[in-house]
Every structure is written in structure tokens, then in C-alpha cells.
Amino acid sequence: MRRPQREKSKTLLMGIVAVLVGGVFFVSLTYAAVSKGPMDAKDKLAPGTVAKTVSQNEESYVYNPVGKPDPFKSFIAKQEAYEKKRKKKKPRTYLETLELSQLDLIAIVISPKGNWAMVRDSKGVGHVIKKGTAIGTNEGVVYKITPDKVIIRERHMDFRGKEVVKEIVKKLHASNKL
């Protein structure tokens, strides 16, 4: 009965010694990694410069964040803030609730007093528009009316958070031309 007791105590003693030796080894490694000493002038580099090592003539890269998007900033938060800003503007008209793909250009009137156009929605109801009329869900505005087309400018935000203006052209179908 005495023998298993000795083996247990030997195993326990060996385990304690292994933990102590491993702990001392780990502490010495972390101390060597942390305490490099003060940086020399050659170790301090301006962002975007290329460093040459003394022992080897290999070039190493230093990251320069100028002109690059911050990978830690959420682009979704910017998009949500932009959407909230857009919603606070003004009460929407019926034409502002429709997508431009739901509208068909059916008539254009060119006159000295101004150009007018008529669009038809998916229900078949016609709406008269002129330059400056708000139209579409993305804050679209009628920019120009020519004898065969209407140009609409929409504003939206791209993935980098910049506002982009996009021109959409609605052409008059050949069956509607006189």
C-alpha cells in the first residue's frame, strides 16, 4: 500500500517542478521581448518611408494611412446617418415615393415658356413634370428636358461615405413620338 503513495508524491513533485521551470522560461521570454531598450534615431521613421536593415540590405514596409479608408470605422454607421439626414428633409410628394423604374415617359412639350413632360406610373395615372420637380426615392430632381428625353439627377452615398450624383435618362418611346 505504501508504494502507490510514493508514486503519487513523485508525480506531484515532478509536476510542480515542471510548472516552475516552465514559468521561469516563459517570464524570461516575455522580458526579452518587452525590454528591447530605447529606440535609436534609425529606428524612428516617418510614415511611408522605407527602412533598410543594417545586417541585410532588405527593404521593409512601413504602413502609411494617408488617403486610405480606416478599416476600423463602420461604413454602415455613415450610411445610416445619411439615411436619417435624408428622411428629415421635407414631406414627400407622390412622385418621390415611386422608383424611377415604375415611371414611363409618355409625352414631352417644348415651348418658349418652358419645357414640360408627362410620366405615367404603374397604376396608369399621368403626372406633369418640369425642370426642378422632385422625383424618385433617391432625392431625384428633373435636371433637363429635351425633345426626346428627360434627364434626372439622383444623389446617393457610395461605400466610402462620399455623396455621388447619378444621372438617369428617361427616353421617349418611338410609339409616343409625333
C-alpha positions as CSV (number, residue, x, y, z in Angstrom):
1,M,0.0,0.0,0.0
2,R,2.9,2.3,0.6
3,R,4.2,2.1,-3.0
4,P,1.3,3.8,-4.8
5,Q,1.6,6.6,-2.2
6,R,5.2,7.2,-3.2
7,E,4.4,7.2,-6.9
8,K,1.7,9.8,-6.4
9,S,4.0,12.0,-4.4
10,K,6.8,11.7,-7.0
11,T,4.3,12.5,-9.8
12,L,3.1,15.5,-7.9
13,L,6.6,16.7,-7.2
14,M,7.6,16.3,-10.9
15,G,4.5,18.3,-11.9
16,I,5.4,21.2,-9.6
17,V,9.0,21.3,-10.8
18,A,7.8,21.3,-14.4
19,V,5.4,24.2,-13.8
20,L,8.1,26.2,-12.0
21,V,10.7,25.6,-14.8
22,G,8.1,26.5,-17.5
23,G,7.1,29.6,-15.7
24,V,10.7,30.8,-15.3
25,F,11.3,30.1,-19.0
26,F,8.1,32.0,-20.1
27,V,8.9,35.0,-17.9
28,S,12.4,35.2,-19.4
29,L,11.0,35.1,-22.9
30,T,8.4,37.8,-22.3
31,Y,11.0,40.0,-20.6
32,A,13.4,39.7,-23.5
33,A,10.6,40.6,-26.0
34,V,9.3,43.6,-24.0
35,S,12.6,45.1,-22.9
36,K,14.3,45.9,-26.2
37,G,15.8,49.1,-24.8
38,P,15.5,52.7,-26.1
39,M,14.9,53.3,-29.8
40,D,17.7,54.7,-31.8
41,A,17.3,57.5,-34.3
42,K,17.5,54.9,-37.1
43,D,14.5,53.0,-35.6
44,K,12.2,56.1,-35.7
45,L,10.9,56.5,-39.2
46,A,8.4,58.9,-40.8
47,P,5.2,57.3,-42.0
48,G,5.6,55.9,-45.5
49,T,9.3,55.7,-45.6
50,V,11.3,52.6,-46.4
51,A,13.8,51.3,-43.9
52,K,17.0,49.5,-44.6
53,T,18.2,47.0,-42.1
54,V,21.9,47.2,-41.1
55,S,22.6,43.4,-41.2
56,Q,20.8,42.8,-44.5
57,N,20.0,45.1,-47.5
58,E,16.4,44.1,-47.5
59,E,13.7,46.7,-47.6
60,S,10.8,46.6,-45.1
61,Y,7.5,48.3,-45.5
62,V,6.0,50.9,-43.1
63,Y,2.3,51.5,-43.4
64,N,1.1,55.0,-44.3
65,P,-2.6,55.5,-43.8
66,V,-2.9,58.8,-45.7
67,G,-5.7,58.7,-48.3
68,K,-6.8,55.2,-47.3
69,P,-10.1,54.4,-45.6
70,D,-9.9,53.5,-41.9
71,P,-10.6,49.7,-41.6
72,F,-11.9,50.2,-38.0
73,K,-14.6,52.8,-38.9
74,S,-18.0,51.4,-39.8
75,F,-19.3,52.4,-43.2
76,I,-22.7,51.2,-42.2
77,A,-23.0,53.9,-39.5
78,K,-22.2,56.6,-42.1
79,Q,-24.9,55.2,-44.4
80,E,-27.4,55.1,-41.5
81,A,-26.6,58.7,-40.6
82,Y,-27.0,59.7,-44.2
83,E,-30.4,58.0,-44.4
84,K,-31.6,59.7,-41.2
85,K,-30.5,63.1,-42.6
86,R,-32.4,62.5,-45.8
87,K,-35.6,61.5,-44.0
88,K,-35.7,64.7,-42.0
89,K,-35.8,66.9,-45.1
90,K,-39.4,67.6,-46.2
91,P,-42.7,65.8,-46.6
92,R,-42.6,63.7,-49.7
93,T,-44.8,64.0,-52.7
94,Y,-46.4,61.1,-54.5
95,L,-43.7,61.2,-57.2
96,E,-41.0,61.0,-54.6
97,T,-42.4,57.7,-53.3
98,L,-42.0,56.0,-56.6
99,E,-38.9,54.3,-58.1
100,L,-37.9,55.7,-61.4
101,S,-38.3,52.3,-62.9
102,Q,-42.0,52.5,-62.2
103,L,-42.4,55.6,-64.3
104,D,-42.8,55.7,-68.1
105,L,-42.2,58.9,-70.2
106,I,-45.2,59.3,-72.4
107,A,-45.1,63.0,-73.6
108,I,-42.8,66.0,-73.9
109,V,-43.9,69.6,-74.6
110,I,-41.3,72.1,-75.8
111,S,-42.3,75.7,-75.6
112,P,-40.8,79.2,-75.2
113,K,-42.2,79.4,-71.7
114,G,-40.6,76.2,-70.6
115,N,-40.4,72.5,-71.3
116,W,-42.8,70.1,-69.7
117,A,-43.1,66.3,-69.7
118,M,-45.6,63.7,-68.6
119,V,-44.8,60.5,-66.9
120,R,-47.2,57.6,-66.2
121,D,-46.9,55.5,-63.1
122,S,-47.6,51.8,-62.8
123,K,-51.3,52.5,-62.0
124,G,-51.7,54.3,-65.3
125,V,-52.0,57.8,-63.7
126,G,-50.2,60.6,-65.6
127,H,-48.1,63.3,-63.8
128,V,-46.8,66.5,-65.3
129,I,-43.1,67.3,-64.5
130,K,-40.8,70.2,-65.3
131,K,-37.2,71.2,-64.6
132,G,-36.7,71.2,-60.8
133,T,-39.5,68.7,-60.0
134,A,-38.6,66.2,-57.2
135,I,-39.0,62.7,-58.4
136,G,-37.9,59.2,-57.3
137,T,-36.9,57.7,-53.9
138,N,-33.2,58.9,-54.0
139,E,-33.9,62.6,-53.9
140,G,-34.0,62.8,-57.7
141,V,-34.6,66.1,-59.4
142,V,-35.6,66.7,-63.1
143,Y,-32.4,68.4,-64.4
144,K,-33.2,68.8,-68.1
145,I,-36.0,68.2,-70.6
146,T,-35.0,67.8,-74.3
147,P,-37.3,66.9,-77.3
148,D,-36.6,63.2,-76.9
149,K,-35.6,62.5,-73.2
150,V,-35.7,63.7,-69.6
151,I,-32.5,63.8,-67.5
152,I,-33.0,63.2,-63.8
153,R,-30.2,63.6,-61.2
154,E,-30.2,61.5,-58.1
155,R,-27.9,61.8,-55.1
156,H,-26.7,58.8,-53.1
157,M,-23.8,57.8,-50.9
158,D,-21.1,55.4,-52.0
159,F,-19.4,52.8,-49.8
160,R,-16.7,55.3,-48.8
161,G,-19.2,57.8,-47.5
162,K,-19.0,60.3,-50.3
163,E,-22.1,61.7,-51.9
164,V,-22.3,60.8,-55.6
165,V,-24.6,62.4,-58.2
166,K,-26.0,60.0,-60.8
167,E,-27.8,61.0,-64.0
168,I,-30.7,58.8,-65.1
169,V,-32.1,59.3,-68.6
170,K,-35.8,58.5,-69.4
171,K,-36.3,58.3,-73.2
172,L,-39.5,58.9,-75.0
173,H,-40.6,55.7,-76.7
174,A,-40.9,55.7,-80.5
175,S,-44.6,54.9,-80.3
176,N,-45.2,58.2,-78.3
177,K,-43.4,60.5,-80.8
178,L,-45.5,62.5,-83.2
